[in-house]
Amino acid sequence: MTLLFDASPIAVYPDLAASLGSLQEAIVLQQLHNQLCDSTNFKNGAVWVCRSIASWQSDVFPWIKSETTLRSYFKDLRRLGLVRVASYNPDPQDRTLWYTIDYDRVMELGLHLCD
């Protein structure tokens, strides 16, 4: 049977999930970190990923069935100061958000992300 690891597995430190109080938010933060590692969008001293919530849901988190739920995970991570958002779109009508992680805040809270 070939049901395991046909795609890239998701690795999350258990202490990250425990510290955040949510496995789902830990996965969102870890997957954002993975996306940032592959990104070449460097703005204002940070690497950013530009994605709509619909794109995050369909391409990165297909098991999260509600955009509202996914949006709330990002909102909670923003509230904790772990995720920052901005708009660097050249078209002012493009409201797609850009996401990055405040790695100083990650270290300040003693959290660990998988490389």
C-alpha positions as CSV (number, residue, x, y, z in Angstrom):
1,M,0.0,0.0,0.0
2,T,1.4,3.4,-0.9
3,L,-0.7,5.8,1.1
4,L,2.0,7.3,3.1
5,F,4.4,10.1,2.0
6,D,3.3,10.2,-1.7
7,A,3.6,14.0,-1.1
8,S,5.8,16.0,1.1
9,P,4.9,15.3,4.8
10,I,4.1,18.1,7.2
11,A,6.5,18.2,10.2
12,V,5.6,20.2,13.3
13,Y,7.4,20.2,16.6
14,P,4.9,19.1,19.3
15,D,6.1,22.0,21.6
16,L,5.2,24.5,18.9
17,A,1.6,23.1,18.8
18,A,1.5,23.0,22.7
19,S,2.8,26.6,23.0
20,L,0.3,27.9,20.5
21,G,-2.5,25.8,21.9
22,S,-3.4,24.6,18.4
23,L,-2.0,22.0,16.1
24,Q,-3.7,23.7,13.2
25,E,-2.1,27.0,13.9
26,A,1.3,25.3,14.3
27,I,0.8,23.7,10.9
28,V,-0.1,27.0,9.3
29,L,2.9,28.7,10.9
30,Q,5.2,25.9,9.8
31,Q,3.9,25.8,6.3
32,L,4.3,29.6,6.0
33,H,7.9,29.1,7.1
34,N,8.4,26.5,4.4
35,Q,6.9,28.8,1.8
36,L,9.2,31.6,2.9
37,C,12.2,29.4,2.5
38,D,11.4,29.0,-1.2
39,S,10.4,32.6,-1.8
40,T,12.5,35.3,-3.5
41,N,10.2,38.2,-2.6
42,F,12.4,40.4,-0.4
43,K,10.8,43.6,0.9
44,N,11.6,45.9,3.8
45,G,14.1,43.5,5.3
46,A,12.0,40.4,5.2
47,V,11.1,37.6,2.8
48,W,7.4,37.5,1.9
49,V,4.9,35.2,0.3
50,C,2.0,36.7,-1.7
51,R,-1.2,34.5,-1.6
52,S,-4.9,34.9,-1.3
53,I,-6.7,32.9,1.4
54,A,-8.3,30.9,-1.4
55,S,-4.9,30.0,-2.8
56,W,-3.6,29.1,0.7
57,Q,-6.6,26.8,1.1
58,S,-6.5,25.1,-2.3
59,D,-2.7,24.7,-2.7
60,V,-1.3,24.5,0.9
61,F,-4.2,23.5,3.3
62,P,-6.7,21.5,1.2
63,W,-8.0,19.7,4.4
64,I,-9.1,23.0,5.9
65,K,-12.6,23.2,4.3
66,S,-13.5,26.8,5.3
67,E,-11.7,30.0,4.2
68,T,-13.2,31.6,7.4
69,T,-11.4,29.0,9.6
70,L,-8.1,29.4,7.8
71,R,-8.4,33.2,8.0
72,S,-9.0,32.9,11.7
73,Y,-5.8,30.9,12.1
74,F,-3.8,33.6,10.4
75,K,-5.6,36.2,12.5
76,D,-4.6,34.4,15.7
77,L,-1.0,34.2,14.5
78,R,-1.0,37.9,13.7
79,R,-2.5,38.7,17.1
80,L,0.4,36.8,18.7
81,G,2.9,38.9,16.7
82,L,4.2,35.8,14.8
83,V,2.8,36.6,11.4
84,R,2.9,40.0,9.7
85,V,0.9,41.0,6.6
86,A,1.3,43.8,4.1
87,S,0.4,44.7,0.6
88,Y,3.2,45.2,-1.9
89,N,0.9,44.8,-5.0
90,P,1.6,47.3,-7.8
91,D,-2.1,47.4,-8.7
92,P,-3.9,49.2,-5.9
93,Q,-7.1,47.2,-6.7
94,D,-5.2,43.9,-5.9
95,R,-6.0,43.2,-2.3
96,T,-4.0,40.0,-2.1
97,L,-2.0,40.0,1.1
98,W,1.7,39.3,1.5
99,Y,2.7,37.2,4.5
100,T,5.9,36.9,6.5
101,I,7.0,35.5,9.9
102,D,8.5,37.7,12.6
103,Y,11.4,35.4,13.5
104,D,12.5,37.7,16.3
105,R,9.1,37.1,18.0
106,V,9.4,33.4,17.3
107,M,12.7,33.4,19.2
108,E,11.3,35.7,21.9
109,L,8.6,33.1,22.6
110,G,11.1,30.2,22.5
111,L,9.3,28.5,19.7
112,H,10.9,26.2,17.2
113,L,10.1,25.7,13.5
114,C,11.3,22.7,11.5
115,D,13.8,23.5,8.7
